[in-house]
Amino acid sequence: MNGPIYIKSKQLAIEGIRFCKFLKSKKETDVARQLLRAITSVGANVMEAQDAESKNDFIHKLKIAQKELNESVYWMEIITEACEYPMPEKLYGLAQECKKLLGSIVAATKRNMT
């Protein structure tokens, strides 16, 4: 699978891992761990959606990816405000691109279910 959401969610995970390594080097291990779990889960759920058993299952898995993405953005905001580390533009930009793609895919799939 090499679709746009797979590519973007994989890039998001890689950039997230890099940022979490930076956070860990600054002794911000608790928030780094939370962000790492959420941000890498996005792509994992996108991958699971590819083997969905039905359109409803496909939508469900992408909705989980959306929730993990929302949680990732939440942790990015917490890190920026509480830990006073500037959020890497690339990481935040990728998160926004993934949000748009996931929303579009879920909406299109729902429309095609009728």
PLY file of the C-alpha trace (Angstrom):
ply
format ascii 1.0
element vertex 114
property float x
property float y
property float z
element edge 113
property int vertex1
property int vertex2
end_header
0.00 0.00 0.00
1.46 3.32 -1.05
-1.54 5.64 -0.99
-1.30 9.23 0.21
-2.65 8.58 3.71
-0.19 5.71 4.20
2.71 7.87 3.03
1.70 10.84 5.19
0.98 8.76 8.30
4.34 7.01 7.92
6.12 10.36 7.57
4.20 11.58 10.61
5.39 8.61 12.66
9.00 9.09 11.60
8.98 12.80 12.43
7.18 12.02 15.68
9.84 9.49 16.65
12.57 12.02 15.93
10.85 14.67 18.03
10.27 12.20 20.88
13.98 11.32 20.84
14.71 15.02 21.27
12.22 15.24 24.15
13.76 12.23 25.85
17.21 13.81 25.56
15.74 16.80 27.45
14.36 14.47 30.16
10.74 14.93 29.05
10.14 11.18 29.00
6.53 11.10 30.20
5.11 13.39 27.52
7.44 11.88 24.92
6.04 8.44 25.67
2.44 9.65 25.37
3.09 11.40 22.06
5.07 8.47 20.69
2.26 5.99 21.38
-0.41 8.17 19.82
1.54 9.36 16.79
2.78 5.90 15.75
-0.69 4.45 16.24
-2.10 6.60 13.44
-0.21 4.74 10.69
-0.78 1.37 12.35
-4.53 1.91 12.23
-4.34 3.10 8.64
-2.54 -0.16 7.80
-5.19 -2.19 9.62
-7.89 -0.43 7.62
-6.41 -1.89 4.44
-7.38 -5.37 5.63
-10.83 -4.36 6.78
-13.54 -6.98 6.50
-16.19 -4.49 5.35
-16.70 -0.82 4.60
-17.97 -0.32 8.14
-14.82 -1.96 9.52
-12.72 0.21 7.20
-14.41 3.37 8.48
-14.09 2.20 12.08
-10.33 1.68 11.76
-9.85 5.06 10.10
-11.93 6.69 12.84
-9.56 5.17 15.40
-6.66 6.64 13.39
-8.42 10.02 13.55
-8.77 9.74 17.33
-5.09 8.89 17.69
-4.25 11.83 15.47
-6.35 14.15 17.62
-4.57 12.80 20.70
-1.22 13.43 19.01
-2.14 17.04 18.31
-3.24 17.38 21.94
0.15 16.16 23.18
1.92 18.47 20.74
0.01 21.41 22.19
0.78 20.32 25.77
4.48 19.96 24.97
4.55 23.37 23.31
2.77 25.15 26.15
3.89 23.29 29.28
7.38 22.21 28.33
8.08 25.32 26.28
9.56 23.47 23.32
8.63 24.87 19.93
6.70 22.40 17.83
8.57 21.42 14.67
6.66 22.87 11.74
7.10 19.71 9.69
5.55 17.53 12.40
2.57 19.81 12.94
2.09 20.27 9.18
2.07 16.52 8.61
-0.51 16.09 11.37
-2.76 18.65 9.69
-2.35 16.96 6.28
-3.23 13.58 7.80
-6.33 15.05 9.45
-7.55 16.38 6.10
-6.84 13.13 4.26
-8.48 10.93 6.90
-11.54 13.16 6.99
-11.85 13.07 3.19
-11.45 9.29 3.01
-14.01 8.63 5.74
-16.51 11.05 4.16
-16.06 9.56 0.69
-16.43 6.01 1.99
-19.61 6.91 3.87
-21.06 8.52 0.74
-20.31 5.40 -1.31
-22.02 3.11 1.20
-25.52 4.10 0.13
0 1
1 2
2 3
3 4
4 5
5 6
6 7
7 8
8 9
9 10
10 11
11 12
12 13
13 14
14 15
15 16
16 17
17 18
18 19
19 20
20 21
21 22
22 23
23 24
24 25
25 26
26 27
27 28
28 29
29 30
30 31
31 32
32 33
33 34
34 35
35 36
36 37
37 38
38 39
39 40
40 41
41 42
42 43
43 44
44 45
45 46
46 47
47 48
48 49
49 50
50 51
51 52
52 53
53 54
54 55
55 56
56 57
57 58
58 59
59 60
60 61
61 62
62 63
63 64
64 65
65 66
66 67
67 68
68 69
69 70
70 71
71 72
72 73
73 74
74 75
75 76
76 77
77 78
78 79
79 80
80 81
81 82
82 83
83 84
84 85
85 86
86 87
87 88
88 89
89 90
90 91
91 92
92 93
93 94
94 95
95 96
96 97
97 98
98 99
99 100
100 101
101 102
102 103
103 104
104 105
105 106
106 107
107 108
108 109
109 110
110 111
111 112
112 113
